Amino acid sequence: MVRVAFYIDSHGFGHATRSMALIEALPESWHVLIRSNVPAWLFQKDLKRTFELLPSPLDIHPRHVTSYRVDIQKTLMAAERKLSCANDILASEADWLRDNRVDLVLSDIAPLAVQAASNAGIPSSGISNFTWDWIFEPLFNGHPSGFSVVHKLREMTAQATLNFRLPFSDPGTFPQGSIEAPLLVRPVSMNRQEARQHFGFDERSTYFLLTFGGIDGPVEKLDRLREFSPVQFIQVSRDAEQIPTHERILRRHPEIENFWILTCSDLYHPDLVLAVDGVLTKPGYGILSECMATATPLILDSRDDFREFTVVRETVSLFPQCAIISNSEMENLEIGTALEKVLAQPPLPWQGETRGDKWIAARLVGLLQEK
């Protein structure tokens, strides 16, 4: 039996959702050990196969000054702290990999996991649309210790046996080389009409989903949503996702007549994205890939402090059903012009494969056969 350890970053939910798509596509005979600090309920709710879940000591990612704005100083300090004790962490993790007879390490996208695999003599694969050293490089520019942090993380990432570079990425993300992979996204489980009925939508209404990928978004200006009636807006009740019940309740906000709260403990997010008429979000990979795979219109917040956004902007500009708004427009929900644009355009489907899960899984099988 092949034993695979999958290290999944907990910066938002996008790393986890795409990793779950790949986990489901791995051979049924493989035993999967997930190392992640993402809330356990997300894996327990959506993964159909057997797996083990353990916390990860290897996360290294941005810290935030607001709900989704990077605090550069805190990010640098956290990275320095992690790297200052990296030798002990890596030694312990390499021992864990050996003790658990792991045959393959997958990383989305923890550089320390790749280094631990190398130290243990185990093949590893990075799977991402960016690496943290690539993200941190411009953020830490001008900070005396920033170059050292970026250099160390890049050296660790370079130890991977094989890297898969996902869409919304720059070729320079993996300077040591990578294979360009198709869109890695969880497939929908029903058609659009079934999805709208499943969530209790009125067929005559237009629904826009507000979602920020596991990171709370702007809520202070929600009363402004009234201005965009008859468009209806939906936000998922996060607490309800953890309640062990199979109820689906779409209830109107007590003060904002065109704002709804969806309580759905068995929520499968790709089906919700398929059901709505548009999405208002930050440009994280998870929601972007779900919208592209279903040709769902979307309005994106600008993230000029995040290097990957340059590539995201170039990609989504090719799709008429997409609009990008400024930070202040997002925070103040000034979305009228963008709403008109994305709802007026016939959507353009994603130009390429959308089953990166099967594509990558087949190549991982081949990697172990070559071992």
Secondary structure, DSSP 8 states (H G I E B T S, - for coil): --EEEEEE--SSSHHHHHHHHHHHHS-TTSEEEEEE-S-HHHHHHH--S--EEE--S------EEETTEE-HHHHHHHHHHHHHTHHHHHHHHHHHHHHTT--EEEEES-HHHHHHHHHHT--EEEEES--HHHHHHHHTTT-TTHHHHHHHHHHHHTT-SEEEE-SS--GGGSTT--EE--------SS-HHHHHHHTT--TTS-EEEEE-TTS----TTGGGGGGGTTSEEEEE-TGGGGSS---EEEEE-SS-TTEEEEEETT--HHHHHHHSSEEEE---HHHHHHHHHHT--EEEE--TTSTTHHHHHHHHTT-TTEEEE-HHHHHTT--HHHHHHHHHS-----SS-S-HHHHHHHHHHHHHHH-
